[in-house]
């Protein structure tokens, strides 16, 4: 996750395929989305209709 933190500030926008679940310390996508948003980077979340998370 730490390596990914340098990415959002290098880009104007982050596209993420993410189901919106909280990080809980294990979901790197949730962490990256939160970090990008807190850094002022525009984030677009893509989650296809009908997609579901498997547990």
PyMOL commands that place a pseudoatom at each C-alpha (Angstrom):
pseudoatom trace, name=CA, resn=UNK, resi=1, chain=A, elem=C, hetatm=0, pos=[0.000, 0.000, 0.000]
pseudoatom trace, name=CA, resn=UNK, resi=2, chain=A, elem=C, hetatm=0, pos=[2.796, 2.400, 0.802]
pseudoatom trace, name=CA, resn=UNK, resi=3, chain=A, elem=C, hetatm=0, pos=[4.206, 2.159, -2.738]
pseudoatom trace, name=CA, resn=UNK, resi=4, chain=A, elem=C, hetatm=0, pos=[0.808, 3.042, -4.178]
pseudoatom trace, name=CA, resn=UNK, resi=5, chain=A, elem=C, hetatm=0, pos=[0.633, 6.254, -2.188]
pseudoatom trace, name=CA, resn=UNK, resi=6, chain=A, elem=C, hetatm=0, pos=[3.075, 7.939, -4.563]
pseudoatom trace, name=CA, resn=UNK, resi=7, chain=A, elem=C, hetatm=0, pos=[0.844, 7.269, -7.557]
pseudoatom trace, name=CA, resn=UNK, resi=8, chain=A, elem=C, hetatm=0, pos=[-2.168, 9.560, -6.954]
pseudoatom trace, name=CA, resn=UNK, resi=9, chain=A, elem=C, hetatm=0, pos=[-0.132, 12.741, -6.586]
pseudoatom trace, name=CA, resn=UNK, resi=10, chain=A, elem=C, hetatm=0, pos=[1.568, 11.998, -9.913]
pseudoatom trace, name=CA, resn=UNK, resi=11, chain=A, elem=C, hetatm=0, pos=[-1.748, 11.857, -11.793]
pseudoatom trace, name=CA, resn=UNK, resi=12, chain=A, elem=C, hetatm=0, pos=[-4.697, 14.185, -12.290]
pseudoatom trace, name=CA, resn=UNK, resi=13, chain=A, elem=C, hetatm=0, pos=[-7.249, 11.392, -11.939]
pseudoatom trace, name=CA, resn=UNK, resi=14, chain=A, elem=C, hetatm=0, pos=[-7.461, 7.879, -10.496]
pseudoatom trace, name=CA, resn=UNK, resi=15, chain=A, elem=C, hetatm=0, pos=[-9.810, 5.255, -11.967]
pseudoatom trace, name=CA, resn=UNK, resi=16, chain=A, elem=C, hetatm=0, pos=[-10.590, 2.449, -9.545]
pseudoatom trace, name=CA, resn=UNK, resi=17, chain=A, elem=C, hetatm=0, pos=[-12.601, -0.748, -9.932]
pseudoatom trace, name=CA, resn=UNK, resi=18, chain=A, elem=C, hetatm=0, pos=[-13.887, -0.963, -6.386]
pseudoatom trace, name=CA, resn=UNK, resi=19, chain=A, elem=C, hetatm=0, pos=[-17.040, -2.127, -4.629]
pseudoatom trace, name=CA, resn=UNK, resi=20, chain=A, elem=C, hetatm=0, pos=[-16.919, 0.628, -2.022]
pseudoatom trace, name=CA, resn=UNK, resi=21, chain=A, elem=C, hetatm=0, pos=[-16.009, -1.633, 0.886]
pseudoatom trace, name=CA, resn=UNK, resi=22, chain=A, elem=C, hetatm=0, pos=[-13.916, -0.107, 3.682]
pseudoatom trace, name=CA, resn=UNK, resi=23, chain=A, elem=C, hetatm=0, pos=[-10.212, -0.787, 3.911]
pseudoatom trace, name=CA, resn=UNK, resi=24, chain=A, elem=C, hetatm=0, pos=[-10.030, -2.498, 7.278]
pseudoatom trace, name=CA, resn=UNK, resi=25, chain=A, elem=C, hetatm=0, pos=[-6.274, -2.548, 6.716]
pseudoatom trace, name=CA, resn=UNK, resi=26, chain=A, elem=C, hetatm=0, pos=[-6.542, -5.271, 4.057]
pseudoatom trace, name=CA, resn=UNK, resi=27, chain=A, elem=C, hetatm=0, pos=[-8.138, -3.648, 0.991]
pseudoatom trace, name=CA, resn=UNK, resi=28, chain=A, elem=C, hetatm=0, pos=[-5.439, -1.817, -0.956]
pseudoatom trace, name=CA, resn=UNK, resi=29, chain=A, elem=C, hetatm=0, pos=[-7.979, -0.302, -3.379]
pseudoatom trace, name=CA, resn=UNK, resi=30, chain=A, elem=C, hetatm=0, pos=[-9.986, 1.275, -0.559]
pseudoatom trace, name=CA, resn=UNK, resi=31, chain=A, elem=C, hetatm=0, pos=[-6.795, 2.654, 0.926]
pseudoatom trace, name=CA, resn=UNK, resi=32, chain=A, elem=C, hetatm=0, pos=[-5.612, 4.074, -2.420]
pseudoatom trace, name=CA, resn=UNK, resi=33, chain=A, elem=C, hetatm=0, pos=[-9.009, 5.696, -3.135]
pseudoatom trace, name=CA, resn=UNK, resi=34, chain=A, elem=C, hetatm=0, pos=[-9.080, 7.301, 0.323]
pseudoatom trace, name=CA, resn=UNK, resi=35, chain=A, elem=C, hetatm=0, pos=[-5.503, 8.514, -0.006]
pseudoatom trace, name=CA, resn=UNK, resi=36, chain=A, elem=C, hetatm=0, pos=[-6.091, 9.966, -3.480]
pseudoatom trace, name=CA, resn=UNK, resi=37, chain=A, elem=C, hetatm=0, pos=[-9.243, 11.768, -2.331]
pseudoatom trace, name=CA, resn=UNK, resi=38, chain=A, elem=C, hetatm=0, pos=[-7.520, 13.174, 0.738]
pseudoatom trace, name=CA, resn=UNK, resi=39, chain=A, elem=C, hetatm=0, pos=[-4.722, 14.421, -1.548]
pseudoatom trace, name=CA, resn=UNK, resi=40, chain=A, elem=C, hetatm=0, pos=[-7.217, 16.308, -3.709]
pseudoatom trace, name=CA, resn=UNK, resi=41, chain=A, elem=C, hetatm=0, pos=[-6.925, 13.943, -6.677]
pseudoatom trace, name=CA, resn=UNK, resi=42, chain=A, elem=C, hetatm=0, pos=[-10.104, 13.333, -8.708]
pseudoatom trace, name=CA, resn=UNK, resi=43, chain=A, elem=C, hetatm=0, pos=[-11.252, 9.720, -8.236]
pseudoatom trace, name=CA, resn=UNK, resi=44, chain=A, elem=C, hetatm=0, pos=[-13.705, 7.885, -10.478]
pseudoatom trace, name=CA, resn=UNK, resi=45, chain=A, elem=C, hetatm=0, pos=[-14.922, 4.552, -9.122]
pseudoatom trace, name=CA, resn=UNK, resi=46, chain=A, elem=C, hetatm=0, pos=[-15.987, 1.962, -11.683]
pseudoatom trace, name=CA, resn=UNK, resi=47, chain=A, elem=C, hetatm=0, pos=[-18.090, -0.963, -10.533]
pseudoatom trace, name=CA, resn=UNK, resi=48, chain=A, elem=C, hetatm=0, pos=[-19.887, -2.825, -13.316]
pseudoatom trace, name=CA, resn=UNK, resi=49, chain=A, elem=C, hetatm=0, pos=[-23.634, -3.471, -12.969]
pseudoatom trace, name=CA, resn=UNK, resi=50, chain=A, elem=C, hetatm=0, pos=[-24.263, -6.951, -11.661]
pseudoatom trace, name=CA, resn=UNK, resi=51, chain=A, elem=C, hetatm=0, pos=[-20.743, -7.399, -10.305]
pseudoatom trace, name=CA, resn=UNK, resi=52, chain=A, elem=C, hetatm=0, pos=[-20.459, -8.804, -6.809]
pseudoatom trace, name=CA, resn=UNK, resi=53, chain=A, elem=C, hetatm=0, pos=[-17.747, -9.514, -4.360]
pseudoatom trace, name=CA, resn=UNK, resi=54, chain=A, elem=C, hetatm=0, pos=[-16.966, -13.120, -3.484]
pseudoatom trace, name=CA, resn=UNK, resi=55, chain=A, elem=C, hetatm=0, pos=[-16.014, -13.959, 0.050]
for i in range(1, 55): cmd.bond("trace and resi %d" % i, "trace and resi %d" % (i + 1))
show_as sticks, trace
zoom trace
